[in-house]
Amino acid sequence: MPSTKHSQTNEVALDFARDWVEFPDPVDPAELWKCDLTWLTSSWQCIYGAGCKGIFEERPFDGCCSQGAHFTGKEDEKRVRDWAARLTPETWQFFAEGQPAKSKGKLDISEKDDEGDKKTRVVEDGCIFLNRPGFAGGEGCAFHHLAIREGVHFVETKPDVCWQLPLRQSYEELDRGDGKKISVNVIGEFDRRAWGEGGEELDWYCSGNPEAHIASEPLYITNKTELIAMMNQKAYEVLADICDQRMAAQSALKSRNLPLFIVHPATLEADRLKK
């Protein structure tokens, strides 16, 4: 059998069996949702500031914010820029570095990567919006703190890729065999490979790590706001109902030791370590 461990850390292997569900979008039946139930019913949670080792060993306090965040498009960049305008020197460590070079110019928060894609700037080896340890305004993402102060969810303030992690949305096209094709929206795990080239070489990563599978509630509940933003309210309600039924059945069958559901191996390992 293949190893259940990742070669670099105590993470589980990247490939293992998963349970998926497909259902038509209640809002647009011409589209289909395909969701990874094994991932969405896992006990993953973000452990930044509570055990996160960071993707680079020499910069553990960066979490996954060392390289800046790629924008999903112009709308994403504009939204981030608008929220950045609400940050102050007291709440954003690199406020001065982000100011426009010319009066009434745009905030200097973006740059292009080697392939020409826009992303948040990297300043002093980390995202320009990452407040470092010791900063009086609070360490971590300046947008995360801003959302708390403004009384909104960070889905509104952070770049898309930041609030979506560790959920990954991708797209497929399904040939139904009758000459028609249907769009498939896929919701799954943002594992190492989703980082692109170099993802395998990250010193530490959380999605498949038992250290991060410690939530008291499953991911589809803790990340409800993010899932609604990625899907839509009605589609999420269908997904949540399916997940609720799965969790109830899984709990009922657990005492009988009937392995009818594929549980995320990192969640299983985390449960084993608790005993």
Order of alpha helices (4+ residues) and beta strands (2+ residues): beta-beta-alpha-alpha-beta-beta-beta-beta-beta-beta-alpha-alpha-alpha-beta-beta-alpha-alpha-alpha-alpha
